[in-house]
Structure formats: structure tokens, C-alpha cells
């Protein structure tokens, strides 16, 4: 089985780890390719930072700090303190010393002429990940947040990282803008992975700024839906709350209710020009299944909480089993 996962963020990384575990335990010979959100990327202190890709890299390699949920285990922050002292990095965004090694390597390769896809391949050579990671696009499409204007109609814009990390998404957002998205195309690795794949999974990542940014790349939705492979998504919302992070603020900004069924409808039904064939909701949202099925979604209520490797693998198994049931 050739499996493709669209993912971003910490929740996406944990889901991909569960997919890898399920494949290794019960589906030998299968391959897993991951299309990773690049909209959270930005330049800081002359370095190209790629939070979602690095979360995937560290989680799958066993280097992730599981207590914090991000960054490298055994991290120190001496260099970051120096950057703050010199005023070249904001105090609200801390770069660990080990993490900086990744950013320096990435930036050096980019400045030497490598593409983001080239860099992704090189970074993955260090550890056996068991999956292949692909940036959604090789273009820079950093996400910015336009805040609600004042009474005079002034619109203030922040990089997503400042809105998310510094302000914890507390400033009301009017819209999200990916600068340069009109020039972007899916990366070559993405197109190769989708060719003749058997199953496409949409991870329980932020539907607006993670999955939404991937889908906004021109040609991406067409590439995802061009093949006969069923597309199954996993809800990032359980019982009316986001599993992780502050997705509620993002959904509210685009007028989508923080609700598992509402997110499925936001993605849309594939047969009607949307994305999804199937959708998994939590047991807490089991009452939504009948309505979704009446609308055409193949929906199931399953345990969504990824508390450890076993529960993550079990969730991946549910998603893969539903996809298999939908194959023509």
C-alpha cells in the first residue's frame, strides 16, 4: 500500500508516527509519504525556520522533547539568550542550541542553491524515519495574519509566528494570507508521491493554517483528487474543542464552527468538488455520524485521543481501514 498523509504541526507529527507504527506492525511493504505544511516557515536572525517540518523530523527520529511537545530533547538555550541580548531575535521566540544546528544547516544549503526539497532530503538522511517527508511547495509562502482593523479601518498584519507564539492567537484575526502562494506549485516529491498512491489521509492538524495552507497551493487539490485513491480525514476537533493548539481562533476567523462535522463540511465532499471521501470523528461526536453519512460522507466515530504510541497506531488503523473500505 502506498500511503500519503497531509499534515502539519505537533498533532500531525504524532499522527504520522502512529501511521508508521501501524504500517510496521500490520502492513509490511507499505510506504508512507508525508506532505508537510510550509506556511509556518519564516526567516529569523538570518536563518530559515521550518517548524512543522522539524516537528515531523524530530518526532519521527525520536529526538523530540515529549514533555514540551516541541523542540529537541536535552535542549539548551545559551545561543538564543545571546541572540536576544544582541536584539536580533525576539524574546518570545526561543531557538534551542541543538535546534539551531538544523536551522543553520538548512540555511547554508539554501544559500548554496539547494531547493527546500533538496534540503528536506538531506535532513532526513541523518536518521531512519520510516517515512518520507516532502515540503508542500518549494516556494516561500509564509502565512501572515491580518487583524481586525480599528474604527478608521486600518488593517494590521503580523507574521503567523508572532500572532501564534507571542500573542497566543488572542488578537482577533480577520483573515490569513500566504504571501507568494500564487506563484507556488506542489513540490516534485509531492507529485511523485501522489502518482498511483493507494490511500490519502488528512491528519488531525489545524484545518486553516496547516492543512488549509497546503490545500491553497495552486494545483494541490487537483493533484490530491486526480487519483482514485480514497481520501480520509481525521477530525482535529473533539467534543467542540481543538485537540491541541488554538484552532478555535483560526476557525472563527474564517467563519467555521469549532465542531467536528463543521470541519468536514469545510473540507467538502469530494464528489461535490471538495476533498473528502471519509471522515473520522471522536466517540464524543458520535451523534454527528448519521448526519454526515446522509450528506454523503463515509463517517465513523472512533477514539481520537493519541495518548501514546499504541493509541496513535490504533487511530491510524481506523483511518486506513476506512480508506480500504472505500477503495473502488
Residue pairs with C-beta under 8 A, 6 or more apart in sequence:
1 23
1 27
1 29
1 30
1 31
1 198
1 199
1 320
2 30
2 31
2 33
2 193
2 196
2 197
2 198
2 199
3 19
3 23
3 30
3 31
3 32
3 33
3 197
3 198
3 199
3 200
3 201
3 320
4 32
4 33
4 34
4 35
4 193
4 194
4 197
4 199
4 200
4 201
4 229
5 12
5 15
5 16
5 19
5 32
5 33
5 34
5 35
5 131
5 200
5 201
5 202
5 203
6 34
6 35
6 200
6 201
6 202
6 203
6 205
6 211
6 214
6 215
6 224
7 13
7 15
7 16
7 34
7 35
7 36
7 37
7 52
7 56
7 203
7 205
7 210
7 211
8 36
8 37
8 39
8 40
8 52
8 203
8 205
8 206
8 209
8 210
8 211
8 213
8 214
9 37
9 40
9 52
9 55
9 205
9 206
9 210
9 244
9 245
10 55
10 59
10 69
10 70
10 244
10 245
11 203
11 204
11 205
11 206
11 236
11 243
11 244
11 245
11 306
12 36
12 37
12 52
12 55
12 56
12 203
12 204
12 205
12 210
13 55
13 56
13 58
13 59
13 60
13 64
14 59
14 306
14 312
15 201
15 203
15 204
15 205
15 234
15 306
15 312
15 315
15 316
16 32
16 34
16 56
16 59
16 60
16 131
16 203
17 59
17 60
17 309
17 312
18 306
18 309
18 311
18 312
18 313
18 314
18 315
18 316
19 32
19 131
19 201
19 313
19 316
19 319
19 320
20 32
20 60
20 129
20 130
20 131
21 309
21 312
21 313
21 316
22 313
22 314
22 316
22 317
22 320
23 30
23 32
23 130
23 316
24 130
25 313
26 317
27 320
31 132
32 130
32 131
32 132
33 131
33 132
33 133
33 134
33 189
33 193
33 197
34 56
34 131
34 132
34 133
34 134
35 134
35 136
35 186
35 190
35 193
35 214
36 52
36 53
36 56
36 133
36 134
36 135
36 136
37 52
37 136
37 205
37 209
37 210
37 211
37 213
37 214
38 50
38 52
38 53
38 116
38 135
38 136
38 137
38 140
38 141
38 213
39 136
39 141
39 142
39 143
39 160
39 178
39 209
39 210
39 213
39 214
40 50
40 51
40 52
40 142
40 143
40 160
40 161
40 164
40 209
40 210
41 48
41 49
41 50
41 51
41 52
41 53
41 140
41 142
42 48
42 49
42 142
42 159
42 160
42 161
43 49
44 89
44 93
44 95
45 83
45 88
45 89
45 95
46 88
46 107
47 95
47 100
47 103
47 104
47 106
47 107
48 103
48 106
48 107
48 110
49 95
49 103
49 161
50 106
50 116
50 135
51 70
51 161
52 210
53 120
53 123
53 133
53 135
54 99
54 102
55 64
55 70
56 133
57 63
57 102
57 123
57 124
57 127
57 129
57 133
58 64
58 65
58 71
58 72
60 127
60 129
60 130
60 131
60 133
61 126
61 127
61 128
61 129
62 127
63 72
63 73
63 98
63 127
64 70
64 71
64 72
64 73
65 71
65 72
65 73
65 74
65 75
66 73
69 244
71 96
71 99
72 96
72 98
72 99
74 98
75 96
75 97
75 98
75 99
76 96
76 97
76 98
77 94
77 95
77 96
77 97
78 97
79 95
79 97
79 100
80 89
80 94
80 95
80 96
80 97
80 100
83 89
83 95
84 90
84 91
89 95
90 162
90 166
92 162
92 165
92 166
93 161
93 165
93 166
95 103
102 123
105 122
105 123
106 119
106 123
109 118
109 119
109 122
110 116
110 119
114 122
115 138
116 135
116 137
116 138
116 187
117 134
117 135
117 138
117 187
117 188
117 189
120 133
120 134
120 135
120 189
124 132
124 133
132 189
132 193
134 187
134 189
134 190
134 193
135 187
135 189
136 186
136 187
136 190
136 213
136 214
136 217
136 220
137 184
137 185
137 186
137 187
137 190
137 217
138 187
138 188
139 180
139 181
139 183
139 184
139 185
140 179
140 180
141 178
141 179
141 180
141 181
141 184
141 213
141 216
141 217
142 159
142 160
142 178
142 179
142 180
143 159
143 160
143 176
143 177
143 178
143 209
143 213
144 157
144 158
144 159
144 160
144 176
144 177
144 178
144 179
145 157
145 158
145 159
145 160
145 163
145 171
145 173
145 175
145 176
145 177
146 155
146 156
146 157
146 173
146 174
146 175
146 176
146 177
147 155
147 156
147 157
147 158
147 163
147 171
147 172
147 173
147 174
148 172
148 173
148 174
149 155
149 156
149 174
155 174
157 177
158 167
158 171
160 176
160 209
163 169
163 171
163 173
164 246
168 246
169 246
169 249
169 250
170 249
172 253
173 249
173 250
173 252
173 253
174 253
175 253
175 254
176 208
176 209
176 212
176 213
176 250
176 253
176 254
178 213
178 216
181 213
181 216
181 217
181 218
182 218
184 217
184 218
185 217
185 218
185 219
186 217
186 219
186 220
186 223
190 220
190 223
191 223
194 200
194 223
194 224
194 226
194 227
195 227
196 227
197 227
197 229
198 229
198 323
198 327
199 229
199 230
199 232
199 320
199 323
199 324
199 327
200 224
200 227
200 229
200 230
200 231
200 232
200 323
201 231
201 232
201 233
201 234
201 316
201 319
201 320
201 323
202 211
202 231
202 232
202 233
202 234
202 267
202 275
202 276
203 211
203 234
204 234
204 235
204 236
204 243
204 304
205 211
205 236
206 212
206 236
206 242
206 245
206 247
206 250
207 236
207 247
207 250
207 251
207 256
207 263
207 266
207 267
208 247
208 250
208 251
208 253
208 254
208 256
209 250
211 267
214 220
215 221
215 224
215 275
221 275
224 231
224 275
225 231
225 270
225 275
228 327
228 328
229 323
229 327
230 277
230 278
230 322
230 323
230 326
230 327
231 270
231 275
231 276
231 277
231 278
231 323
232 276
232 277
232 278
232 279
232 280
232 298
232 319
232 322
232 323
232 326
233 264
233 267
233 275
233 276
233 278
233 279
233 280
234 279
234 280
234 304
234 315
234 319
235 260
235 263
235 264
235 279
235 280
235 281
235 282
235 285
235 304
236 242
236 243
236 244
236 247
236 263
237 243
237 247
237 258
237 259
237 260
237 262
237 263
237 285
238 260
238 282
238 284
238 285
238 304
238 305
239 282
239 284
239 285
240 258
240 259
241 248
241 258
242 248
242 258
243 304
243 305
247 258
248 258
251 257
251 258
251 262
251 263
251 266
252 258
254 266
256 262
256 263
256 266
259 285
259 288
260 279
260 281
260 282
260 285
260 288
261 281
261 285
261 288
261 291
261 292
264 276
264 279
264 281
264 292
264 297
264 299
265 295
267 274
267 275
267 276
268 274
268 275
268 276
269 276
269 277
269 295
269 296
269 297
270 276
270 277
271 296
272 296
276 297
277 297
277 298
277 323
277 326
278 297
278 298
278 299
278 300
278 322
278 323
278 326
279 292
279 297
279 298
279 299
280 299
280 300
280 301
280 302
280 304
280 315
280 318
280 319
280 322
281 288
281 289
281 292
281 299
281 300
281 301
281 302
281 304
282 301
282 302
282 303
282 304
282 305
283 301
283 302
283 303
283 304
285 301
286 301
288 299
288 301
289 299
289 300
289 301
292 299
293 299
298 322
298 325
298 326
300 318
300 322
302 315
302 318
303 311
303 314
303 315
304 315
305 311
306 312
306 315
